[in-house]
Amino acid sequence: MAMLEAYYMLLEKYLETKQKHRCWVVAPTFPLVRENWMVAEELLKDVIINKKQTEMRMDFKDVGFIEFKSAEREDEGLRGAGLDACVIDEASRVSRKSWEQGIRPALADKRGRAIFISTPKGKNWFYDWFRMGQEENREIKSWMYPTVTNPYFPKDEWEILRKTTPQLIFKQEFLADFLDDDASVFKNIPKCIRGALEEGKDSENYTIGLDLGRTEDFTVAVVIRNSDCQLVEIYKQNQVDWSLQKNQVKALCKRYRNHLVYVDSTGLGDPIEEDLRKSGINTRDYNFTNQSKHELVEQLMVGIEQGLIGIPDCEQTKFLIEELKSFTYEILPSGRIRYSAPEGLHDDGVMALGLAAMGVSYRFYKQRASPEDLLPVNSPAWLEKKAWEKEIVHNMSLPKRLRRQTPDLAFS
């Protein structure tokens, strides 16, 4: 729509003045600039008389030309002679400086029109202009539509997205809501407060998340019962020699015999994970990067928002509940969301819970009970299913060396 509108703004100006006019299409990054170029190239092919991709410029008969610009260098490269029109794609990701010191002055002397299209990204300058457009204002108008109003968007996909996308992401990316720049991440925590700590049972399977402390951080282990996603044990230790911590972790795993331990293997955690595995503990390493932490947190968000994870309200879990309540997000200049504990606080419990939730995450995305879930207990089909699950757990506990040599399908 915006690429077509860029041309029609030139056409309207031409019909008024019988002169050629100039339009910019601005995007926050070069890849998006190229994408806009390709869209315009396809939609406007019948009216383009000349195009120079090296200059990112398209010429049209009589009406003028469109130039495609990147705002990556802020106002640099966005200065020039007066503009008659401009389309700013993903405007919320374009800096205030690019708009105020580059694009806006270029539009001013010719009273040029600007169209902003974007997904929200916090309450920045784009939000300010959107809000002005909601008021009685002849010069600025704004509209907001959720993704589902798009007639080409598959309606059955909407319900799946609503149920399986973290509320925070769903609001911004699909409902077009302007989120606060800094707010709590985990919603619906009260619905998860239930159950009690308990000793391990041989009839149950458990997933243990182990987040290793570094310097001032704590080592935290969280044990979740797989059958109902209930937290049944939690361990927290700080400033204790690793050899002692290892013995305590081994004792914990011995109490919850049918276990799989997801270990934070970042940095020095890799040899520690290997040390635990050699001690006879079923482990799986999880290396924290910006992306993997992002994915882990958003997976945990889904489980908590649906109230699927049970967390006892007791003295041992008090620190974890407080960490969940204070855990925040920050919207970066790139538009990505960064999750972290507030400055001066810890997130070791949150990370350990996220690792433990890895073993039950498939429950967070189930839409309905499958026929296999309704099998009579101890029936032949039920026993066959249990045998297959046991084989999966066995594969997951294989040494890391073998897992890396085995096709991923074997662990799917």
Residue, then its C-alpha position, 0 to 999 in steps of 0.5 A: m500500500a505504501m509503495l503505491e501511495a508513494y507514486y500516487m503522492l507524486l501523481e497528485k502533485y503533478l496533476e496540480t502543478k504539471q511539474k516533476h516531483r521528488c519522493w523518498v522511501v526511507a527504511p531503518t536498514f539496508p536489507l529493508v530498503r532492498e525489500n522495498w525496492m523489489v516491492a515497488e519494482e513489481l507494483l510500479k513496473d508499468v509506469i517506471i521509465n528508468k531505474k538505477q539500482t546503484e543509486m536506488r532511484m526510479d524515474f516515472k514519466d512526467v510525475g518525477f522520481i522515487e529514491f530509496k534511502s536507509a536511516e542506518r547512519e541517522d541524519e547522514g545521507l538523509r539531507g538534500a533538496g526539498l521533498d514533496a513526499c516521503v514514506i517511512d517504513e518501520a518508522s518506530r525503528v528509525s531514530r528521532k534524529s533521522w526524522e527531526q534533523g534529516i527527513r522533516p527539514a527536507l519536507a518543510d520547504k515544499r510542505g511535503r506529505a509523509i506517511f509512517i507505517s510501522t509496528p510499534k516499538g515502545k513509546n518513542w517519537f513514533y508513538d508521540w506522532f501517533r498520539m497527535g494523530q488521534e486528536e482533533n488535528r487537520e495535519i496529522k491522522s493516525w490509524m491502528y489495526p491488529t494483524v487479524t484485520n488483514p483480509y489475507f491473514p489466515k484466520d485459523e493461524w490467529e488463534i494459534l498465535r494468541k495461545t502460543t505467543p508470549q503476551l508481551i510479543f503478541k501485543q506489540e507484533f500482532l495487536a499493534d500495542f505501544l508497550d511501556d519501555d520498561a515493564s514486568v515480563f511474566k504475567n499471571i504469576p498468581k495463577c501459578i502459585r500452587g502445590a508443595l515441595e515433595e521428595g522424588k518418586d520412582s514413578e515420576n519423571y523430572t526435569i532439573g534446570l541448573d543455572l551456575g553462579r558466577t562471582e556474585d551470582f547464585t547457583v540455583a537448581v529447580v526440579i519440575r515434575n514432568s507429569d503436571c509441570q509442578l515445581v517440587e524442589i529448589y536449591k540455591q547456593n552462593q560462594v561455595d566451592w564447586s566441589l561441594q556444590k557438585n556433591q550437593v547437586k549429585a545428592l539432589c539428582k539422586r533423590y529425583r532418580n528419573h531425571l534429565v538435567y539442563v545445565d547452563s554451559t556458558g563459559l566455565g559451565d561447559p567443563i562443569e556439565e561434563d564433570l556432572r555427566k561423568s559423575g553419572i548424572n543425565t545432563r544436557d548442556y544449554n549455552f546462553t547467548n542473547q538469542s538462546k536466552h531470548e528464546l528460553v524466557e519467551q518459552l517460560m512466558v508462555g507457560i506462566e501466562q497459561g498457568l501451566i507451571g506450578i510454583p509452591d508458595c513457601e520460604q524456599t521459593k520466595f526468592l524465585i517468585e520475587e525474581l519473576k515479579s521483578f524480571t523486566y524487558e527493555i526495547l533496544p534501538s534495533g526494535r528487539i526486546r532484551y530480557s533481564a533482571p533490574e540492575g542490582l538484582h538477580d535472575d538465577g532462579v528465573m534462568a533455572l526455572g526456564l531450563a527446567a521448563m525445557g523438559v515440559s515445554y511441549r505442553f505449553y503449545k498443545q492445542r488439544a488432547s491427542p488420542e494418545d493422551l487419552l489411552p487407557v493406562n496399562s493398555p498395549a498402546w499405552l505401554e508402547k507409548k511409554a516405552w518410546e518415551k523411555e527411549i527418548v529420555h535415554n537418547m537425551s542422556l547420551p554423552k554430548r559427544l554421541r549426541r553431536q554425532t547423531p542426526d537431530l531426528a533421533f532426538s526429536 
